[in-house]
Amino acid sequence: MKKIIIISLIFNTLWIYQIMAQNAGNAVMFSRYYSGGTARSAGMSGAFGALGGDLSVLSANPAGLAVYRGSEFTFTPGFNFSSTNAASLRNPTTFNDKHSNVVINNIGYVYTKNMYNEKGLQTVSFGIAYNRLSDFNSNAYIKQSAAKTSLLDEFVMYANGYDDRTGKYGIPLSEDDLYSGISSFYEGLAYDTYAIDWGENRNAYYSDYDINDCNQPWYRSMTTRGGIGEYAFSLGLNFNHTLFWGATFGIQDVSYRESFYHEETPDFEYMKQFKFKQELQHNGVGLNFKTGIIYRPVQALRFGLSIHTPTHLWLKRYLLTEMETSWNRSPADDGTTHYSPLPVENDPYDNKYKISTPWRYNLSVASVIGQFGLIDVDIEMVNYSNNYILPKSDYDYDNDDISRILKTCMNVRTGAEFRLGPVFLRGGVAYYGNPYQKNQFNETIKETLKGTMNYSGGIGFRNRDFYMDAAYSFMKNPERINTLYMSYNEDEQAKLQTNTGKFILTFGFKF
């Protein structure tokens, strides 16, 4: 648990594997973006790199800002829906949980100044916008009626000196060790509530599960909340309506919170029940820069290119755990019933760290078919192994994990729009590649090697001064296997499958 802290259960647009190191998972989570922004862009699955004229491009290819001929304001609320199927590998009964929430997907303003030149610079555009890039909201739960392992197995293993890296046992923790560092959040709490204890005759820590067989009811609920948004400040220049250049200074707002509740009711002679809660948060800001061009050699054809610098994230990590144990018979063997009515809570832990995300390279091509419609294809390359955590001297092991675990992957987005008078119909498909190396996964778990698919459709109405667009986006994530906790012989693992949907409305006003 000290290595993975039972975390990173991302159940919607992102999937993190707990069999990996925690910080490699965090690096992917904070550097993976999906189609966000306006309903027009979302209806085409974010395929807008060579088109422009939409405020979502400020976070994709800022050259699209230069395509504007006038000024514009947009506001885009979004309605998110997620559904997660979860099942233990030991008991394949599937449990489904849902979650919904409302977000601001986009809000922005662009001002365009016409230069009235016969040749050369035609327009200068300034834009400011907020675009939602990722969402982390989901719920999931699992039940077992007769579990064969216990969360206390893991606490006992670590208390007895188990080392993640070597897979071997060292010297058992002293009482001082139990109440210091990361152990104080897990083994220390279990020891405080008598869920684990030191056995003089064993010369080791143990729990009631070491005396009795595991066959207890078991329940776990898990939630994730938060997302990544970007405030974009952009400049666009239009040269002869043929070459368009743009640049964006981006400020990202990162918020991620996950929590889980774990309950076991063994009803032994001594222990009756225990409950364990954890809350983990990552919050911070990031800075990046983007630049791009769109080249239109003829009216019907456009090429786009954009480059995104790494986003430098300043993050704060917060951890809080809580445990409560109740008893049928006092563990002190004094003949009394012992009950811990108040949960024991650890002092919150927080620390600051930095992540530098990879460079991103985007190529796109689009065709505008007169007044009938358009089509766009975007290809994005991201080398996730170029993530790193700062200061490097403090995270050598984690940065080695990132280089070993992650790889370069390709994201492909394609979308089309058809015009029927003032009405526009849109559709799109996007594929987001798997960022993990194949050799990091059990070869029998083929689903975890797949990418993420996004399907979308939309409709819009436009007139001279006002437009309204609507879109629905559906994201299908690959099935993944998450390790919930470690046990002596076989870890307790869960299989999860999450689908997410988003309904988006954009209201636009032209000036």
N, C-alpha and C positions, 0 to 999 in steps of 0.2 A: 504493500500500500504506500510505502514511503516513496516509491518511484513513480507510481501512477496515481496515488491518492484517490482511487476509485472515481476518477473524473473523466471529463471530456465525453460525456454521452450526448453527442449532438444529434438530435433526432429529426431535424428538418433539412434545410438546404445544405448543411455541412454534415459529413460523417467522419468521426475520428475513431481510431481503433485503440482500445485500451491495452492491447497486447504490445503497443508501441510505447516509447518514452513519452511522458506527459508533454514536455516542452516541444518535441517535434510535432505533436498533435496541435498544440497551441499555435505554432508557427504556420501550419496549414490553415487553421481556423481563421486567423487574422489576416491571411493573404489571399483568400479565395473569395472572389466576388461573382455575383450573378446579375442577370438583367434587372435593372432597377430604373428609377426615374419615372418618366411619363407613361401614360397608358398607350400612346402611339408606339413608343419604343418597346414596351413590354408585350404588346400585341404582335410584334415581329420578333420576339425572343431576343431583343437587344441587338439585332442585326441592323446597325445604323452607321457603321464606321465610315462609309463613303458617301453618305447622304447629307446629314446635317439639317439645319433648320429646326432643331428640337433641343430642348434644354438638357435632356439626358446626355447629349454628346459632350457636355462640359467635363464629365467624368470618364469619357471613353476616348473620343477623338475631338479635341477642342477646335480643330479646323472647321468643324461643322457649325461653329458659332458664326464664322464669316459668311456663311450662306444666307443668313438673315438679310432681308431687304428693309425691314422695319422693326419697330420695338414691340415687345410682347411680355405679358405676365402670365404665369401658369401656377395652378395649385392642384395637387394630386393626392387625395386620400387613398389609402389602401386597406383592404380587409383580408387578413391572413387566416388560413385554415390549415391545420395539420392533423394527421391521423397516424398513429404508431401502433403496429402489431408487435407484441413482445412475447417471448416464450423462453423458458429455461431449456437448455439442451438436454437436461436430465428428465424433464417432464414437458413434452411438446405441446401442452395445452396453451393456446394463444389467447392473449388478453389485449383488447383494443382500447385505446384512450385517445381523446381528441382535445384540441385546444384552438381557440380563435382569439384574435386581437386586432385592434385598429392601429394603423401607423400613418405617418405622413411620408408618402413615397417620394414626393417632389414638391418643391416650391421654388420659384425663381423669376428673375426679371432680366431682360436683355434690352439694351439701348443701342440703336444703330444710327450712325451719322453718315449721311451721303456726302461724298467729297466732290461730286459733280465734275470729275475729271474725264476728259475724252479717252485717255489711256492711263495705264498704271493703276494706282490705288483708287478703287471705286468706293468702298465703304469701310468704316471702322466700327466694330461692334464691341461693346463691353457687356459682360454677363456675370451674374451672381446667382447661384442656385444651391439648393440642398438636394442631394440624391441619395436614396436608400440603396446600399450595395448588398447587404446580407441581413438575414433574420435568423435568430436562434431560438424561436419560441416553440415549445413542444411539451407534451406530457406523456408519460408511459408508466406502466406498473406491471408487476409479475407476482403470482402467488404459487406456493407449493404446499401441498397438504402433508407431505411426508419427506422433508428434505434430508439428504444424506450427508450434507456438510453444514458448517456454521460459519458465520462471520467471525466468531471467536477463534476458529482455527487459525485465521490469519493473525489475529492479535497475539495468540500464543506463539506462533512461529517467529514473529519479529521480536517479541519479548525474550525469546530463547536465542536471539542472536542471528537469525536468518539474514543472509546477504543476497540481495537481488542479483547482483552482478556475477557472483560466483556460484550461486545456487547451493551454498554450503552454510552450515551453522558455525557461529563463532562463540564468543563468551556471552552468556545471558546478561541482560541489562541489569544494572544496579538500580536501586530506587531513585537515585539521583538521575540516572539515565532515563528512567521512565517519565520524569517530569521535565525533561529538557528537549529542545529541538522538536522535530516533527513527531517523535514518539509520544509527547505529551498530549497530542490530539487524538490518539488512538489507544495504544497500550496503557498510557497513563490513566485515561478515563476508565478503561475496563478494570484496571487495578483499583482505582478509587471506589468503584461501585461493586467490588468483589466479584465481578464477572470472570476475572482471571485472578489467580493467586499463586504464591510461591510455595512449592512443596519441598519441605526439608528432606523427606525421604527420597524424593525424585531428583533433587538438586536441579530443579527446572520449574518453569511456570506451567500451569495447567488450567483447565476449565472443567466444568461439570460434564462437558461432552467427551472428555478423556476418560471419564468413569462410566458414563452411560452411552448407549448407542444413539446416533443421530436419527431421529424419525419425527422431527418436530414440524409444525406448521411454520411457514416462512412467508413474509410479505415484504415487497419493496416498491416504493413509488419514487419516480424521478421526474424532475422538471428542469427545463432550461428557459431562459429569458434573455432578451437583449438583441443587439444587432450592430451593424456598422453603417454609419452614414457619413457623407462627405459634403463639406461646404466648399464649393468651387468658385474661384474668382478668376475670370477668364477675359482674354483679349483675342479678337479675331480680325484679320485683314483680308480683304477681297481684292485680288489683282486681276483686272480685265475680265472678271466673271469666269476665269479659267483656272487660276491657281488660288487656293484658299489656304491660309495659314492661321493657326491658333495655338494658344498656350494657356495652361491652367495652373494656378497655385492651389493645391488642395489641402484642406484641414479635415482630418478624419476624427470622428467621435466614436469610440469603441466602448461598448457596454456588454458584458457577458456575465450571467449569473446562473449557476446550477445548484440544485439541492437534491438530496435524497433522504428518504426515511426508510429505515430498515427495522423490522420487528420479527422476533422469534419467540415462540411460546412452547418450550420443551416440557414444562410442567413436571420437572424431576422432583425427587425427594427434597432437594434443597432449592435449586433455582426454579422459579415459576415462569419468568418472562424477562426479556430485555429489549430495549429500544435504543436505536442509535440514529442521530441526525447529523447531517453535514451541509454546510453552505459554503460555496466557493464563488468568489467574484473576481473578475478582471475588468478594470476600468482605466481608460486613458485617452490620449489624443495622439494623432500622427500627422506628419507633414510630408507632402510629396510634390512633384512637378511633372507636368505632362506637356508634350508638344506634338503637333501633327500637321499634316498637309492633306488636302484633297485636290486632285488634278482632274480637270474635265477637258479632254482633248476634243470631244464632240459633245453635242447636247445630250446624246443618249447614253454616254458612258462616263463613269467616274471611278477613279482609283483613290484609295485612302491609305495612309500610313501614319501610325502614331507610336510614340515611345513613352513609357511611364517609368520614371525613376523609382528606386526603392522607396517605400513608405517607412519613415523612421517613427516607430511607435514608442511612446513613453507610457508605461503601464504600471498599475498598482494592483497587487494580488492580495486578496483578503480571504482568510480561512477561519471558520468557526465550526466546532463540533460540540455535541451534547449527547449524554448517555444516561439511561435510567435502568436499573435492575430491580426486580421484585422477587420475593422469596416465599416459598412454602414453609421453609425451616431455616433458621438463622445459620449462615455459614460459620459463625463462631461456635456452633454446637453448644449454645448455652440454654437450649430448651425453649427459646423464645422465637416468635415469628419476626423475621427481620424484613423490613420494607423500606426502600429508599423513595419516599414520596416526592422529593424534589430532584429533578435531573441535575446531574453534575455537568457544568459547562466550562469549557476551557477558555482562557483569555484569548480574545481574537488575535490572529497573527496577520500581519501585513508586511509586505516588502515591495520595493520598486525594482523594476527591471526594464530593459529595452529590447525591442525586436526590430530588425531590419529585414524587410520583405524583398523578394526578387525584383529584378527588372522585368517589364512586360513589353512585348512587341506585338503590334497588331497590324495586319494587312487586310485590306478589304477591297471589294469591287462591287459596283452597283450599276444597274441599267435602268434608265428612266424611259418608259415607253410612252412618249407623247403625253396626252392627257388621260391615258387609260390606267397607268399604274407604274409600279417600280418593283425591283427585286434587289436584294443586297446579300452578300456573303462575307462574313468576317472570320478570320483565322487569327487566333491569339496563341503565342508561345510563352510559357512561363516555366522557368527552371526552379522548382520548389526546393531543391537541394541547396540553393543559394540563400535561403533564409539563414539568419544567424541571430543569436541572442547576445546582448551586451550587458556588462563588460565580458569580453571573450574569455578573459582569464578566470572568471568565476563560473563559466559554463562550457568548459572544454568538452566534458563528457556529453552534454546535451547537443552541442554543435557537431560533434562527431556522429551522434545519432542522426541528426538532420541530414548530414551528407550521405550517410549510409542507407537511411530509410527512404528518403524522398528522391524524386527524379523529375526530369523535364516532361511536361505533358502539353497536349494541344487541346484548345477549346475551339469549337466550330459553331458559329451561329448563322442561320439563314432565315430570311423573312421576306414577305411580299405584301404589297398593298395594291388594291384594285379600286378604281374610282367609278362610282355610279352617280354622276351628277354631284350633288352636295354630300353624298354618303360615301364613306370609304370602308372597305372590308379588308381585314388584315389577318395574317397567319404566320407562324414561325416555328422552327425547331432548333434547339441548341443541344450540343453535346459537350460536357465538361469532363475532361480526361481524369483518370485515376492518378493521383500524385504519388502513390506508394510503389516501391519496388516489389516485383513479384515474389522474390525470395523471402520477403518478410511475412508471408502468410502461409498458413496450413494449405497444402496443395489440394486438400479435399474441399476447401471452402472457396469455390469458384466465384460465387456472387460478389465477394469482397473485392475482386479484381476489376469489376466493371466500373464504367464511368456513370455520371449522372445525366439524365435526360430531362429536357424541358420542352413542353409543348404549349403553344399559346395561340390565342385568337382574339380578334377585337373588331370593333366597329366605331366609326366616328362620323360626326356631322360638322361641317364647316361652312361659314359664310364670311363676309368681308371683315367683320369686326370681332366675331366670337366663334369659338369652336368647343365641342365637347367630345371626348373620346372615352371609350370603355374597353377594358381588356380583361381576359381571364388567363392566368398562367398556371400550368400544372407541372410540378416537378416530381419525378420518380427517382428516388435514391436507391442505390444498390442495397441488398440485404447485407448486414454486417454482424460480426460476432464480437461481443464485448465481454471482457472478463470483469465480473462484479466483485469478486474477492478470491484470494488464494486459499487453497486447502492443502492438507498433507499430501494426498495422492493425486487428486485431480481438481483443478480450479473450477469454481462455479462460474459458468458462462451463460450468456443470454443471446438469443438471436432476435434482431430487431429489423423491422422494415417500416420505413416512414414515407408517406406521400404528403405533399404539401400543395396547397392551392392559394392563389391570391387574386382577388377581384379589385380592379383599379379603375378609378374615374379621374379624368383630367378636365379641368375647366380653364380655357385659355382666352385671353383678351388681347387684341391687337391694337396698336396705336399708330 
